[in-house]
Amino acid sequence: MTVASPPAAGAPAEPGPAEPRPADPRLALPAVDRLRVTEVFLSLQGESTFAGRPCVFVRLTGCQMRCRWCDTEYAFHGGEWRTRDEILAAVAAYGCPLVELTGGEPLLQPGALPLLAALCDRGHEVLLETGGGLDVSAVDPRVRRIVDVKCPGSGEAAANRWQNLELLRPTDEVKMVIADEADYRWARRVVEERRLAERCPVLFSPVAGELEPRELAEWLLRDRLPVRFQLQLHKLLWGNEPGR
């Protein structure tokens, strides 16, 4: 058996096993008091009836859907834990009254509902953008809910929680992203049969890079559909750059 010689006097010691990384102390908090955050940033609101207004976005991490045309896949994983107070401070630092909680799917996290209420308590005008697959009934009534209805072209139409549409208020909005004419016909039927335009604003937008915006505009004009056509303003300005 070979015995290792002791290190010479003055020689550096051999490195030992790596020290385990300390656990994030936020993990000791109740789930309602912490959230996993991908990014907090200031931009122009690119969609909805608030398009064009400066807005602070709080993008939470994680999503249960995998829409075929998703443009925020980087929010599926990663992120970092922050306390509710840390997020409130980050938002306040921008000095902007309009705030949107988005994702991913923000309602997956138990801390989302208390954060929305706290933002309202701080005097912010608060938007929630949700994929439409989770119950929105417990969201603070001061929040304006922007609820997706997933068209078949997304690959996630089976995940729609149709009960959400019965909860819509005039201050809420419904958004549908259209990939092709089949999606458009499907979305038109949903709007007409469920009389969505009588409940709140309805937004139709084309899938970027797949459906020519002009085509969707022509279909809407042809059918006199009572919805709002929209393009993603932030993509026109900055493309798919994260944090913009």
C-alpha positions as CSV (number, residue, x, y, z in Angstrom):
1,M,0.0,0.0,0.0
2,T,1.4,3.4,-0.9
3,V,1.2,6.0,1.8
4,A,1.0,9.7,0.7
5,S,3.9,11.8,2.0
6,P,2.9,14.8,4.2
7,P,3.0,18.1,2.5
8,A,6.2,20.0,2.7
9,A,6.4,22.8,5.2
10,G,4.8,26.0,3.8
11,A,3.1,24.1,1.0
12,P,-0.6,25.0,0.4
13,A,-3.1,22.6,1.9
14,E,-5.0,20.3,-0.5
15,P,-8.5,21.7,-1.1
16,G,-11.2,19.9,0.9
17,P,-14.7,19.1,-0.2
18,A,-16.7,22.1,-1.4
19,E,-18.8,23.8,1.2
20,P,-22.5,23.3,0.7
21,R,-24.2,26.5,-0.5
22,P,-26.4,27.9,2.3
23,A,-30.1,27.5,1.8
24,D,-31.9,30.7,0.8
25,P,-33.5,32.0,4.0
26,R,-36.6,33.0,2.1
27,L,-37.4,29.3,1.7
28,A,-38.2,29.3,5.5
29,L,-41.0,31.8,4.9
30,P,-44.6,30.7,4.3
31,A,-45.2,30.2,0.6
32,V,-47.6,33.2,0.5
33,D,-44.8,35.5,1.6
34,R,-42.2,34.6,-1.1
35,L,-42.3,34.4,-4.9
36,R,-39.9,33.1,-7.5
37,V,-39.2,36.0,-9.9
38,T,-37.6,36.0,-13.3
39,E,-37.4,39.7,-13.7
40,V,-38.7,43.1,-12.7
41,F,-38.4,45.8,-15.3
42,L,-39.8,49.1,-16.7
43,S,-41.1,49.2,-20.2
44,L,-44.0,50.4,-22.3
45,Q,-47.1,48.3,-22.0
46,G,-47.2,46.5,-25.3
47,E,-50.7,45.0,-25.2
48,S,-54.2,45.4,-23.9
49,T,-56.2,48.7,-23.7
50,F,-53.2,50.1,-21.7
51,A,-50.8,49.7,-24.6
52,G,-48.3,52.6,-24.9
53,R,-48.3,53.5,-21.2
54,P,-45.1,53.1,-19.1
55,C,-45.5,50.1,-16.9
56,V,-43.5,48.1,-14.3
57,F,-43.6,44.4,-15.1
58,V,-43.1,41.7,-12.4
59,R,-42.5,38.4,-14.3
60,L,-42.9,35.4,-12.1
61,T,-41.2,32.1,-12.9
62,G,-43.0,28.9,-13.9
63,C,-45.9,27.9,-16.2
64,Q,-48.1,24.8,-16.5
65,M,-48.8,25.5,-20.2
66,R,-46.5,25.1,-23.2
67,C,-48.1,27.2,-25.9
68,R,-46.5,26.5,-29.3
69,W,-45.7,30.1,-30.0
70,C,-44.7,31.2,-26.5
71,D,-42.2,34.1,-26.5
72,T,-41.2,33.9,-22.8
73,E,-39.9,30.4,-22.4
74,Y,-37.0,31.7,-20.4
75,A,-39.5,32.2,-17.6
76,F,-40.4,28.5,-17.4
77,H,-37.4,27.8,-15.1
78,G,-34.8,29.6,-13.0
79,G,-35.6,32.9,-11.4
80,E,-34.8,33.8,-7.8
81,W,-36.7,33.9,-4.6
82,R,-37.8,37.3,-3.3
83,T,-40.0,38.3,-0.4
84,R,-43.1,40.3,-1.1
85,D,-41.6,43.3,0.5
86,E,-38.5,43.0,-1.7
87,I,-40.7,43.0,-4.8
88,L,-42.7,45.9,-3.5
89,A,-39.5,47.9,-3.0
90,A,-38.2,47.0,-6.5
91,V,-41.5,48.2,-8.0
92,A,-41.5,51.4,-6.0
93,A,-38.0,52.2,-7.1
94,Y,-39.3,52.9,-10.7
95,G,-41.8,55.5,-9.6
96,C,-44.4,54.3,-12.0
97,P,-48.1,54.0,-11.1
98,L,-49.0,51.2,-13.5
99,V,-47.8,47.6,-12.6
100,E,-48.4,44.3,-14.3
101,L,-47.9,40.8,-12.7
102,T,-47.2,38.4,-15.5
103,G,-45.3,35.2,-16.2
104,G,-45.1,32.4,-17.0
105,E,-48.3,31.8,-15.1
106,P,-48.3,34.1,-12.1
107,L,-51.3,32.4,-10.4
108,L,-49.3,29.2,-10.0
109,Q,-47.6,30.8,-7.0
110,P,-49.5,31.1,-3.7
111,G,-47.7,34.5,-3.1
112,A,-49.3,36.0,-6.2
113,L,-52.6,36.9,-4.6
114,P,-51.2,38.7,-1.6
115,L,-48.7,40.5,-3.8
116,L,-51.5,41.8,-6.0
117,A,-53.4,43.1,-3.0
118,A,-50.3,44.7,-1.6
119,L,-49.6,46.5,-4.8
120,C,-53.2,47.9,-4.8
121,D,-52.8,48.9,-1.2
122,R,-49.7,50.9,-2.2
123,G,-51.9,52.9,-4.7
124,H,-50.7,51.3,-7.9
125,E,-53.0,50.6,-10.9
126,V,-52.5,46.9,-11.1
127,L,-52.9,44.5,-14.1
128,L,-52.7,40.7,-14.0
129,E,-52.0,38.8,-17.2
130,T,-52.9,35.1,-16.8
131,G,-53.0,32.2,-19.3
132,G,-56.6,31.5,-18.4
133,G,-56.1,28.0,-17.1
134,L,-56.4,28.7,-13.4
135,D,-59.2,30.1,-11.3
136,V,-59.2,34.0,-11.2
137,S,-62.1,34.3,-8.7
138,A,-59.8,35.0,-5.7
139,V,-57.9,37.9,-7.3
140,D,-58.4,41.2,-5.5
141,P,-61.3,43.0,-7.2
142,R,-59.2,46.2,-7.6
143,V,-57.0,44.3,-10.1
144,R,-57.7,44.4,-13.8
145,R,-57.5,40.8,-15.0
146,I,-56.3,40.2,-18.6
147,V,-57.4,36.6,-19.2
148,D,-56.2,34.6,-22.2
149,V,-58.4,32.2,-24.1
150,K,-56.1,29.7,-25.8
151,C,-56.9,29.0,-29.4
152,P,-56.4,25.5,-30.9
153,G,-53.2,26.7,-32.7
154,S,-51.5,27.2,-29.4
155,G,-51.8,23.5,-28.5
156,E,-53.3,24.4,-25.1
157,A,-57.0,25.0,-25.9
158,A,-57.9,22.0,-23.7
159,A,-56.4,23.9,-20.7
160,N,-58.9,26.8,-20.9
161,R,-60.9,27.3,-17.7
162,W,-64.1,28.3,-19.2
163,Q,-65.7,29.2,-15.8
164,N,-63.4,32.2,-15.7
165,L,-65.4,33.9,-18.5
166,E,-68.4,33.9,-16.3
167,L,-66.5,36.0,-13.7
168,L,-65.4,38.8,-16.1
169,R,-66.1,42.4,-15.1
170,P,-66.2,45.4,-17.4
171,T,-62.7,46.3,-16.1
172,D,-61.3,43.0,-17.2
173,E,-60.1,42.0,-20.7
174,V,-59.9,38.8,-22.8
175,K,-57.0,38.2,-25.1
176,M,-56.9,35.7,-27.9
177,V,-53.7,35.1,-30.0
178,I,-54.5,33.9,-33.5
179,A,-52.2,31.7,-35.6
180,D,-54.3,31.2,-38.7
181,E,-57.8,31.4,-40.2
182,A,-58.9,28.2,-38.4
183,D,-58.0,29.9,-35.1
184,Y,-59.8,33.0,-36.1
185,R,-63.0,31.1,-36.9
186,W,-62.8,29.3,-33.6
187,A,-62.2,32.6,-31.7
188,R,-65.0,34.4,-33.5
189,R,-67.4,31.6,-32.5
190,V,-66.3,31.8,-28.8
191,V,-66.8,35.6,-28.9
192,E,-70.3,35.3,-30.4
193,E,-71.6,32.4,-28.5
194,R,-70.4,33.6,-25.2
195,R,-71.2,37.3,-25.9
196,L,-67.8,38.2,-24.6
197,A,-67.8,41.7,-26.0
198,E,-70.8,42.5,-23.8
199,R,-68.8,41.7,-20.7
200,C,-65.4,43.4,-21.3
201,P,-63.0,44.4,-24.0
202,V,-61.8,41.5,-26.3
203,L,-58.4,41.6,-27.9
204,F,-57.3,39.7,-31.0
205,S,-53.6,39.6,-31.9
206,P,-51.7,37.6,-34.6
207,V,-49.0,35.2,-33.8
208,A,-45.8,37.1,-34.6
209,G,-44.0,35.7,-37.7
210,E,-46.9,33.3,-38.6
211,L,-50.0,35.3,-39.4
212,E,-49.7,38.5,-41.3
213,P,-51.4,41.3,-39.3
214,R,-53.1,42.6,-42.3
215,E,-54.9,39.3,-42.8
216,L,-56.3,39.4,-39.3
217,A,-57.3,43.0,-39.8
218,E,-59.2,42.1,-43.0
219,W,-61.1,39.3,-41.3
220,L,-62.2,41.5,-38.5
221,L,-63.4,44.2,-40.9
222,R,-65.2,41.7,-43.1
223,D,-67.1,40.2,-40.1
224,R,-67.6,43.4,-38.2
225,L,-66.5,41.6,-35.1
226,P,-66.7,43.8,-31.9
227,V,-63.1,43.2,-30.8
228,R,-59.9,45.2,-30.6
229,F,-57.1,44.4,-33.0
230,Q,-53.7,44.7,-31.4
231,L,-50.0,44.2,-32.2
232,Q,-47.4,43.6,-29.6
233,L,-45.9,47.1,-29.4
234,H,-42.8,46.0,-27.4
235,K,-41.9,43.5,-30.1
236,L,-42.1,46.2,-32.7
237,L,-39.7,48.4,-30.7
238,W,-37.3,45.8,-29.2
239,G,-38.0,42.4,-30.7
240,N,-37.9,39.5,-28.2
241,E,-35.3,41.1,-26.0
242,P,-35.9,40.0,-22.4
243,G,-36.7,42.8,-19.9
244,R,-38.2,45.0,-22.6
